[in-house]
Structure formats: structure tokens, C-alpha cells
Amino acid sequence: MDSCTSMPCNGFPHSTRPAPHGAVYRLVGKYLPDLIYGANDGIITTLAVVSGVTGAALSSKVILILGFANLVADGFSMGASNVLSRRSDVQSSAIPTLAAAASHGFATFLGFIIAGLIPLLAYLLPWFDGDRFAAATTLALVTLFTVGAGRAFFTGRGWLVSGLEMLLVGALAAGVAYGVGALGAALVG
């Protein structure tokens, strides 16, 4: 029997939980925390690289080099860290197999790479010819909001609150990175 039928489940009344909509829904739902974790960090760290390099007044080539290095290295690191974290859960009665943990690590890596690529599109695609930093920032912020709002489909939370929550966290991180880049450029001339 479902223990959520008479009491709130994950903080939401049973009636507001979305109903399963097939295999894809269940698959994404299974890996949603991993995908969100990876996507959020992918967008934020890539935008942080873009912001830091722009704040330091370095070239677009540096943005692309560091951006792609960040995507591959940090995405892999996050996925591997998720695997190790799941295999280190002392609260669980059984440690997941390496294969089970690796599937969650891969979901983190996938979310990181796909979402983290979005801010770099402003430097890769020719139609973002003007202020590429503004375009990268806009793309990142829209993606943060969209991914955050998309969580509502699975969590039953309001899409606006979910989207704004992820947007505000990302905007704060990007602002800090830009400030550090500008400060670094000022200190070293």
C-alpha cells in the first residue's frame, strides 16, 4: 500500500503529485536529482568561466578553451563524485553496486554537459555577433529558469517557484565569478 495516500509525500499532498506518464517519465523521474544536480552545476560553472574571463577582459578564445575544458573535466568529475558518494552512503542498509551508482553518475555527467554547453553557444554560433557575454548570460539564465521550472512536472511544486529558485542561485554564482574575474584583472593589471 502507498504510504502517501493518507499523508503528505515529500512535503506535498498526494493529490498534487504528478501521475506517472510512461517509461520515459519514470526514467527521467528516477534520475531527476542527478540530472538537476548536473545541469545546475554545468550552467553555473560554465557561466562562471565565461563571467570570470569576461571580467578579466580576456579573449573569446580563452572563454571557449576554458569553457570546453570545464565541460569535460568538471562534468566527468561530478559524475564520478556522484558514483563515489552513492557508494559511500552509510545511512543506507545496502551500498549500491558500481553499475547502479554509475548510471546515476552518468545522468549527472549528461545533465552537466548538455546544460553547461548552453552559455558557450553565444561564442560558437554566428548569429550571436554583438555582445556575446550578454547573450551567454541570457542563455544561461533562461536555461536555469527553464530547467528549474521543468522540475515541477516531476515534483508537483509550482513551476514559477521552482524556476525562480534555480535562477536566483545561478545568478548569484555568476555575479560572484564576474566580480572575482574583474578583481583579478584589476590586481594584475
Contacts in CASP RR format, 6 or more apart in sequence:
PFRMAT RR
TARGET T0000
AUTHOR 0000-0000-0000
METHOD contacts of the structure
MODEL  1
MDSCTSMPCNGFPHSTRPAPHGAVYRLVGKYLPDLIYGANDGIITTLAVV
SGVTGAALSSKVILILGFANLVADGFSMGASNVLSRRSDVQSSAIPTLAA
AASHGFATFLGFIIAGLIPLLAYLLPWFDGDRFAAATTLALVTLFTVGAG
RAFFTGRGWLVSGLEMLLVGALAAGVAYGVGALGAALVG
2 14 0 8 1.000
3 9 0 8 1.000
4 14 0 8 1.000
4 17 0 8 1.000
5 14 0 8 1.000
6 14 0 8 1.000
7 14 0 8 1.000
8 14 0 8 1.000
9 17 0 8 1.000
10 17 0 8 1.000
10 155 0 8 1.000
12 155 0 8 1.000
12 156 0 8 1.000
12 157 0 8 1.000
16 156 0 8 1.000
17 156 0 8 1.000
18 153 0 8 1.000
18 154 0 8 1.000
18 155 0 8 1.000
18 156 0 8 1.000
20 26 0 8 1.000
25 154 0 8 1.000
28 35 0 8 1.000
28 154 0 8 1.000
29 154 0 8 1.000
31 103 0 8 1.000
31 104 0 8 1.000
31 107 0 8 1.000
32 151 0 8 1.000
32 154 0 8 1.000
32 155 0 8 1.000
34 82 0 8 1.000
34 104 0 8 1.000
34 105 0 8 1.000
34 107 0 8 1.000
34 108 0 8 1.000
34 111 0 8 1.000
35 107 0 8 1.000
35 108 0 8 1.000
35 110 0 8 1.000
35 111 0 8 1.000
36 147 0 8 1.000
36 148 0 8 1.000
36 151 0 8 1.000
36 166 0 8 1.000
37 78 0 8 1.000
37 82 0 8 1.000
37 108 0 8 1.000
38 75 0 8 1.000
38 78 0 8 1.000
38 79 0 8 1.000
38 108 0 8 1.000
38 109 0 8 1.000
38 111 0 8 1.000
38 112 0 8 1.000
38 115 0 8 1.000
39 111 0 8 1.000
39 112 0 8 1.000
39 114 0 8 1.000
39 115 0 8 1.000
39 116 0 8 1.000
39 147 0 8 1.000
40 115 0 8 1.000
40 144 0 8 1.000
40 147 0 8 1.000
40 166 0 8 1.000
40 169 0 8 1.000
40 170 0 8 1.000
41 74 0 8 1.000
41 75 0 8 1.000
41 78 0 8 1.000
41 112 0 8 1.000
42 71 0 8 1.000
42 74 0 8 1.000
42 75 0 8 1.000
42 78 0 8 1.000
42 111 0 8 1.000
42 112 0 8 1.000
42 113 0 8 1.000
42 115 0 8 1.000
42 116 0 8 1.000
43 115 0 8 1.000
43 116 0 8 1.000
43 118 0 8 1.000
43 119 0 8 1.000
43 140 0 8 1.000
43 143 0 8 1.000
43 144 0 8 1.000
43 147 0 8 1.000
43 170 0 8 1.000
44 140 0 8 1.000
44 144 0 8 1.000
44 169 0 8 1.000
44 170 0 8 1.000
44 173 0 8 1.000
44 174 0 8 1.000
45 70 0 8 1.000
45 74 0 8 1.000
45 116 0 8 1.000
46 67 0 8 1.000
46 70 0 8 1.000
46 71 0 8 1.000
46 116 0 8 1.000
46 117 0 8 1.000
46 118 0 8 1.000
46 119 0 8 1.000
46 120 0 8 1.000
46 140 0 8 1.000
47 119 0 8 1.000
47 136 0 8 1.000
47 137 0 8 1.000
47 140 0 8 1.000
47 170 0 8 1.000
47 173 0 8 1.000
47 174 0 8 1.000
47 177 0 8 1.000
48 173 0 8 1.000
48 174 0 8 1.000
48 176 0 8 1.000
48 177 0 8 1.000
49 63 0 8 1.000
49 66 0 8 1.000
49 67 0 8 1.000
49 70 0 8 1.000
49 177 0 8 1.000
50 63 0 8 1.000
50 67 0 8 1.000
50 119 0 8 1.000
50 120 0 8 1.000
50 123 0 8 1.000
50 133 0 8 1.000
50 136 0 8 1.000
50 137 0 8 1.000
50 140 0 8 1.000
51 133 0 8 1.000
51 137 0 8 1.000
51 174 0 8 1.000
51 175 0 8 1.000
51 177 0 8 1.000
51 178 0 8 1.000
51 179 0 8 1.000
51 181 0 8 1.000
52 177 0 8 1.000
52 178 0 8 1.000
52 179 0 8 1.000
52 180 0 8 1.000
52 181 0 8 1.000
52 182 0 8 1.000
53 62 0 8 1.000
53 63 0 8 1.000
53 66 0 8 1.000
53 181 0 8 1.000
54 63 0 8 1.000
54 133 0 8 1.000
54 178 0 8 1.000
55 178 0 8 1.000
55 179 0 8 1.000
55 181 0 8 1.000
55 182 0 8 1.000
55 185 0 8 1.000
56 181 0 8 1.000
56 182 0 8 1.000
56 184 0 8 1.000
56 185 0 8 1.000
57 185 0 8 1.000
60 123 0 8 1.000
60 132 0 8 1.000
63 120 0 8 1.000
63 123 0 8 1.000
64 120 0 8 1.000
64 123 0 8 1.000
64 124 0 8 1.000
67 120 0 8 1.000
68 120 0 8 1.000
71 112 0 8 1.000
71 113 0 8 1.000
71 116 0 8 1.000
71 117 0 8 1.000
71 120 0 8 1.000
72 113 0 8 1.000
74 112 0 8 1.000
75 108 0 8 1.000
75 109 0 8 1.000
75 112 0 8 1.000
75 113 0 8 1.000
76 109 0 8 1.000
78 105 0 8 1.000
78 108 0 8 1.000
78 109 0 8 1.000
78 112 0 8 1.000
79 105 0 8 1.000
79 106 0 8 1.000
79 108 0 8 1.000
79 109 0 8 1.000
79 112 0 8 1.000
80 105 0 8 1.000
82 101 0 8 1.000
82 104 0 8 1.000
82 105 0 8 1.000
82 108 0 8 1.000
83 98 0 8 1.000
83 101 0 8 1.000
83 102 0 8 1.000
83 104 0 8 1.000
83 105 0 8 1.000
84 101 0 8 1.000
86 96 0 8 1.000
86 100 0 8 1.000
86 101 0 8 1.000
86 104 0 8 1.000
86 105 0 8 1.000
87 95 0 8 1.000
87 96 0 8 1.000
87 98 0 8 1.000
87 101 0 8 1.000
88 95 0 8 1.000
89 95 0 8 1.000
89 96 0 8 1.000
115 143 0 8 1.000
115 147 0 8 1.000
118 139 0 8 1.000
118 140 0 8 1.000
118 143 0 8 1.000
119 136 0 8 1.000
119 137 0 8 1.000
119 139 0 8 1.000
119 140 0 8 1.000
119 143 0 8 1.000
120 136 0 8 1.000
121 128 0 8 1.000
121 136 0 8 1.000
121 139 0 8 1.000
122 128 0 8 1.000
122 132 0 8 1.000
122 133 0 8 1.000
122 135 0 8 1.000
122 136 0 8 1.000
122 139 0 8 1.000
123 132 0 8 1.000
123 136 0 8 1.000
128 135 0 8 1.000
128 136 0 8 1.000
137 174 0 8 1.000
140 170 0 8 1.000
140 174 0 8 1.000
141 167 0 8 1.000
141 170 0 8 1.000
141 171 0 8 1.000
144 163 0 8 1.000
144 166 0 8 1.000
144 167 0 8 1.000
144 169 0 8 1.000
144 170 0 8 1.000
144 171 0 8 1.000
145 163 0 8 1.000
145 164 0 8 1.000
145 166 0 8 1.000
145 167 0 8 1.000
146 163 0 8 1.000
147 163 0 8 1.000
147 166 0 8 1.000
148 162 0 8 1.000
148 163 0 8 1.000
148 165 0 8 1.000
148 166 0 8 1.000
148 167 0 8 1.000
149 159 0 8 1.000
149 160 0 8 1.000
149 162 0 8 1.000
149 163 0 8 1.000
150 159 0 8 1.000
150 162 0 8 1.000
150 163 0 8 1.000
151 157 0 8 1.000
151 162 0 8 1.000
151 163 0 8 1.000
151 166 0 8 1.000
152 158 0 8 1.000
152 159 0 8 1.000
152 162 0 8 1.000
152 163 0 8 1.000
153 159 0 8 1.000
155 162 0 8 1.000
END
